[in-house]
Structure formats: structure tokens, C-alpha cells
């Protein structure tokens, strides 16, 4: 039985990881006394006693916790931003290539991807790997996400009494979707650029909506950024081939006139699963790649557990759900 410790188990991602692991009989969860959760010696003891430790902490605290690990057999999976661009850490998106998967399998330091970054990279990386999308591409991306991604404080704000009640002629502050990170300094941008090998950062506009979880990340693909002319159907084919046989990433058939849900994209359609649904829309010069994930699933705790399974050499889908 594998011993697992979640450093930061009271946060949104930590709670989700514990909830998923509690249903399994192949792991033993090591819990810290709440009064000692900031005690470095106690945390070090549990980290080094574990087979896998998840770091569900702010960046600075994650870096401190990673340094507490002296057991060469302990695997660290960091859910923060702290190590995602560190070349000494495996990037935890195994569907990208056999090389990414092998680093997760063999490494002891794994950086869990950001939720927005996961949606962006899953849609863009295969096009660059195929040589179709230039590394110098000008990319514009918007991401519509549920408010759970903002953590406990934002959840409390959105779920306060009356916060989302709307009446005809009124638009309460939290009822409408709210674009943010308008200074274009979002913390997921460095990994989005680095992992895809882009020479410039995409223009990125995240938007938080009045729903708990779910995420739709959409990227515009301009013909001027392609190495040769390609249709939306061509791009769908590249993505479908790249993810053929993938356990969790599914590329949906191309439709010139999408039917979907009355012609609308549903950012919550992957909720409760570890799946990512990839769509290609448009025709002619107008092409868009959209990726749907559960921001608490494939965008956070689900991905972390998937990486744990791979790192421990057990079934990749253990404890995870898909359609």
C-alpha cells in the first residue's frame, strides 16, 4: 500500500485530492495534526515517510516544502506554479508525448500543470509538434472558467447569500462573466509559452463565470501563423491523430455548422471527470481550437492523481472517472 501525504490538505485542490484518494484501497493517507500544519519538522517527517507527497500550497511555501524532502524515493507532485518551468521537474501532462510521459514515470519531481495552461497546451502543442503552427505564431486565447479556480475566498464571495440573484433589468456584480488579469501577467503564461516552445507569449484573456466549476479554453488560429495553408478539418485531423488512444483526451469530430447544445459550447460538460474534450470550429480563414476540462479535475486534482498513478506504475485511470 502506497503512503500519500497532502501538504496543504485544507485548500481546494488538497481537499479534492483527499476526496478522490479516500475512495481507494491501495493508498494510505498520512494526515498532519492541524495545529502542526506549519511546523517544518512535522511536515518533513510526513513528506519523507511518504511514497508521494502532493504540494497544495502557495508558490513560496511549495518551494520550502520541496526542500524538506531528503528521501530519494519520495515523489513530489507540486500543484502550485512554483516549478512548472523548472527543467529539473517533469511537466505533468503525459498526453503531450512519450517523452513527457517517461519523465513522469521515472522522475521524483513532477509539476502539475495550471488549469488554463492545460486547456491551451492541449490544443496548441500538437499543431506545433506537427510543424503546422509556427513557433513564432501570434496567438489569442480566452478562457471561461468556474469560480472554484479562485480558491476559498472567491468561492465564499460567489456563494454568499444573494450574490448571484438576478432580476429583470438588473445585473448584479457577480452575475455576469468577469474578465480579469487584464495586465496580461497571468501566472500560467510562462508555462503556456515554454511547454509549447513559442517564441512569444500568447495574448491571454481569462474570464470567471458565475458557475462553480468547468472551463472552456479557446485559441484563435490565424493562417498567417501556419507554415502552410490548412483548413479547420486539417487541424482537427492533426489533433485527433496526436491523441489517438489517449485515455482522457478526446478530439470531437469536426462540424462546419456545430450542433452541440443548441449550437453553444458548454464549459461544464467534462465536470466530474478527468477528461479533456477538444473541438475545432470555423471555416476558411477563421479557425478556433477549444478545449473543455473540469478545472478541478484535469485542471488540478484529477491531473495530480493521474500523474501519481503513472509515477507509481499503476493503472493510469485508478480513482479517476471518464465518460
N, C-alpha and C positions, 0 to 999 in steps of 0.2 A: 504494500500500500504506500502510495506517494504522500509525503508530508508537504502541505502547502501553507504558506503564510501570506496574508494580505496586509501589507504595511499601508495603512490609510483605509481601513475597512469601513469607516463611518461615512466616507464620501459616496457620491452617486455611483461611480464606477466600482468602487470597492464593495458596496452593498450588492450590486448586480453580479459581481463575480462570486461572492459568497452564496448568493441565492442559487446560482446555477450549480456550484460545486456541492451544495448541501444535498442535492438530489442524487449524488453519485456515491457508489460504494467502493470505489478504487482509490479514494483520496481521504486523507485525514487533515482537517483544517486546524492549524495552530492559531489560537486566539491570544491576544495580549490583554492583560488587565487594563481596562480603560484609564486607570489612574497612572499607568506607566507608558502610555502610548507615545509620549515624547521623551522617554528615558532611553538614551542611546545604548546603554549596556543591555537592557532588556530586549530592545529591538534587535541588536546584534546577535544575541543568543538565539532568538527565534529565526532570524534570517539564516544563520549558519546551521541551524538544526533542520532546515527545510530542504526539500528537493527543488522546489520552485518558490520564489518569492515574487509577488506582484507588488509593484510600487504604484500606489494610487494617491499621489501626493503632489503638491506644488513643485515646480521645477527645482528650486534650490534644495528643498527637503529630499527630493528624489536623488539628487547628486550626493547628498550626505549619506543617505541610506545605502546607495550602491557601494560607497567606500567602506561601509561596515562589514561587507561580505568578504570573509577570508577563506571560506570553504571552497576549494576549486571545483567541487561537484555541484554546488548550488547554482541553479539557473535563475537569473534575474530578468523579469519582464516588466519594463517600465512603461506605464500608461501616460506619463507626462510628456511634455515637449523636450525635456532636457537632453535626450540622447539620440533624437531621430536623425540628425545629420552627422553624428559621430561615426567615422569609418570603422571604429572598433566594435560597433554594435550592429547586429543583424537588423535589417528593417523588416518588420513583421507583416509583410503582405506576400504570402507564399505563391499566390496565383500569378505573380508577375513573370516568373521564370524559374527554371530548375535551379539556377544559381541562388536566387533569393530563398527558395525552399531549403536548399542544402545548408545555407548559413544558419537558418533557424534550427535545423536538425542537429547541427554539430556545435553550435555556439553556446555560450553560457550567458551572453548578454544580448537581449532582444528588446528593441524599441518598438512599442506598439504604435501604429500609425494614428494620426489625427483623423477625426471623422470627416471633415470637409476634404482633407487631403486624400483619404481613401477613395471618395467618390471621384475626385478629379483625376487621380493617378490611374485608377482602374479604367477610365475612359480614354485617357491620353497616352499612357505608356505604350500600349501595343501598336499604336499608329506610328510612334517614333521608332520603336524596335523594328517595325516592318520597313522603315525607310521612307514612308509616305509623308509623314508630318516632319517638317524641318525642325531642328533643334533651336533655330532662331525664330520660331513661329511667334506671331502676335496672337495671344490667346485671351479671350474674355470669358470669365466664368462667374455664374451666380449660383448660390447655394441656399435653398429654402430649408430651414431646419426647425424642429420642435424645440420648445423652450427648456427641456430637460438638459440639453447640452450646456446650459449656462450654470449648472450646479445648483446647490441647495438654495442659495439666495435668490436666484432667478425663478426657480420653481415656486418658492414661497410667494414671490411677487405676483406671479401669474395665477396662482391658486388662491390668493387672498379673496375674501368674500366680495363679490360684485365686480372683481377686476375685469371679467370678460363678458359681462352682461351688456347687450346692445339693444337699443330701441330704435324704431324708425326715426331717421333724421339725426341720429347721434352716432358718434364714432369714438368710444372710449379709447384712451391712450394705448391700451394693450390689446385691443380687439383687432386692429389691423396689423398686417405684417410690418416688421420694422427693420430696414436695412441698418447695418452697423459696421464697425471697423472702416469707417469712411476715410480714414487717413491712409488706407492701403498699407497697413503694417501688421496684418493679421499673423498670429504666431504659426499658422500652418503653411504660410507661403514658402519659407526656406526649404521644407521637405518636398513640397509640390514641385519646386524648381529643380532641386538636386536629384531626386529619385528619377524624374523624367529626363534629366540631362539637358534641360532647357538653358539657353544662354541668357535669357531674361525672364523676369518674374511675370506671371500672368496678371492681368487686371482682375481682381477678385472682389466680388460683392456678396458677402453673406447676409442672409435675411432671416430673422427669427419670427416664427409664426405662432399664433395662439392655439397650438396643439402640443401635446406632451412630448411625443417622440416621432421619429421618422425624418427622412432627409432626401431631397432631390438636388443633385449637383449637375448643373448643365453648363456645357462648354461650347462656344461657337467655334466652328472650324471654317476658316476662310481659305478659298482656293489659292490665294497669294502665299499662304504658308505651307502649301503642299509641294512636294518635289515633282509631281506630275498631276494632271487633271484626274479627278476621281469623283464619283457620284456618292450619294448617301448609301446606296446599296453596296458599293465597293467597300466603303468604310465599315458597314455592318458585317460584311464577309470577313474582313480582316479581324475584327473583334471576335466574331463567332469562332474563327479558326484558332485564335490565340487562347480562348478559354474553353475550347472543346474538351470535354471530360472533366471540367472543374466541378468540384463538389458543391460549391456555394455561389459561384459567379455564373449567371445565366444571361446570355445575349438573346434578346427577343427578336422575332422576325421583323424585317423592315416592311413598313406600310407607307405608301406615298400619302394616303389620307388616313391617319391613325384613328382607330375606333376607340380603344382604351375604355375609360369610364366616361361615356358621352363626349369623347374627344379630349378629355382632360387627363393630365398626369397626376397620379395620386402619390404624394411623398410618404404615405404611411403603409404602402402595400407590402413592404417587407417587415413590418413590425412584428416582433416576437420571434424572428428568425435570425439566422446568421447569413442570410442570402444577400446578394447584390444583383439587382436587375439592371441590365444595360440596354438602352434604347438609342436608336439613331433616327432622327427626324429630318425632314426637309427634302428639297429637290433643287436641281440646278446649282446655282452659286450659294444657296442658303442651306447650311448643314449644321446640325446640333447633335451633340452626344450627351445623353442624360443618364445618370446613374442613381438608382434608388437604393438606400440602405436604411436599416434601423440605426440611428446614431448611437444607441446604447448597445446594439448588437454587433454587427460587422464594423460599426464605427467606434467601438470601445470594448466592452467586456466580452462580447462574443468572440471578437478577433483575438483578444488576450488568451482566452481559453483554447481557441483553435491553435494558437502558437504554442501554448503549453503542451497540448496533445502531440503536436509534431515534435517538439523538443524532447518529450519523454518517450517517443517512439510508439505511441499507442494510436488507436483509431482517431483520425483527424476530426471526425464528427462527434466524438463522445461528449455527451452533455449539451449538445447543440441541436437546434431544430432547423428544419428546412421544409419547404412545401413538398 
